[in-house]
Amino acid sequence: MKEKMVMSGAGEQCFQIILPLGCWKPEYGKKQGAKGWWLKRYQERIDTVLAGIAIGLMFLTGIWAFLAQLAEQL
C-alpha cells in the first residue's frame, strides 16, 4: 500500500493510506439516470408487486396441479 500526504481542512498535513483500486471506479459523485432514480424511489412498491405476482403464480400452479390430478382420476 502507498501513502500520500494530504492537507486536512484545518491546514494540518497527515499521511493517508491509498488502496490500489485497480479497475474499480469510485461510485460517489456519479449522477443516476432516470432508471436509477425510478428504482430507488419505487423500490418498496416494486418488491410488493413482485411478491404478489410470485404468490399468485404459486396459487395458480396449485390449482392447475389439482385439476390435472382430478382429470387423471376421471
C-alpha positions as CSV (number, residue, x, y, z in Angstrom):
1,M,0.0,0.0,0.0
2,K,1.1,3.5,-0.7
3,E,0.8,6.6,1.5
4,K,0.0,10.1,0.3
5,M,0.4,13.3,2.2
6,V,-3.0,15.1,2.4
7,M,-4.0,18.5,3.7
8,S,-6.8,18.4,6.1
9,G,-9.5,21.1,6.5
10,A,-7.6,22.8,9.4
11,G,-4.4,23.1,7.4
12,E,-2.7,20.2,9.0
13,Q,-0.7,17.7,7.0
14,C,-1.2,13.9,7.5
15,F,-0.5,10.7,5.7
16,Q,-3.4,8.8,4.2
17,I,-3.2,5.2,3.1
18,I,-4.1,4.7,-0.6
19,L,-5.6,1.4,-1.5
20,P,-5.0,0.1,-5.0
21,L,-8.4,0.2,-6.7
22,G,-7.4,-1.4,-10.0
23,C,-10.3,-1.1,-12.4
24,W,-12.8,-0.2,-9.7
25,K,-14.3,3.2,-10.1
26,P,-15.5,5.3,-7.2
27,E,-19.3,5.4,-7.0
28,Y,-19.7,8.8,-5.3
29,G,-20.3,11.8,-7.4
30,K,-22.0,9.8,-10.1
31,K,-25.3,11.0,-11.3
32,Q,-28.1,8.5,-11.5
33,G,-30.1,8.2,-14.7
34,A,-33.9,8.1,-14.8
35,K,-33.8,4.3,-14.3
36,G,-31.7,4.5,-11.1
37,W,-33.9,7.3,-9.7
38,W,-37.1,5.4,-10.6
39,L,-35.8,2.2,-8.9
40,K,-34.7,4.0,-5.8
41,R,-37.9,5.9,-5.4
42,Y,-40.3,3.0,-6.0
43,Q,-38.3,0.0,-4.7
44,E,-40.8,-0.9,-1.9
45,R,-43.7,-0.9,-4.3
46,I,-41.8,-2.9,-6.9
47,D,-40.9,-5.5,-4.2
48,T,-44.5,-5.7,-3.1
49,V,-45.8,-6.2,-6.7
50,L,-43.2,-8.9,-7.4
51,A,-44.0,-10.7,-4.2
52,G,-47.7,-10.6,-5.1
53,I,-47.0,-11.9,-8.6
54,A,-45.0,-14.8,-7.2
55,I,-47.7,-15.7,-4.7
56,G,-50.4,-15.5,-7.4
57,L,-48.4,-17.8,-9.7
58,M,-47.9,-20.3,-6.9
59,F,-51.6,-20.3,-6.2
60,L,-52.5,-20.8,-9.9
61,T,-49.9,-23.6,-10.2
62,G,-51.5,-25.3,-7.2
63,I,-55.0,-25.1,-8.8
64,W,-53.6,-26.3,-12.1
65,A,-51.9,-29.3,-10.4
66,F,-55.1,-30.1,-8.5
67,L,-57.2,-30.0,-11.7
68,A,-54.6,-32.2,-13.6
69,Q,-54.8,-34.8,-10.8
70,L,-58.6,-34.7,-10.8
71,A,-58.7,-35.2,-14.6
72,E,-56.4,-38.2,-14.4
73,Q,-58.8,-39.9,-11.9
74,L,-61.8,-39.5,-14.2
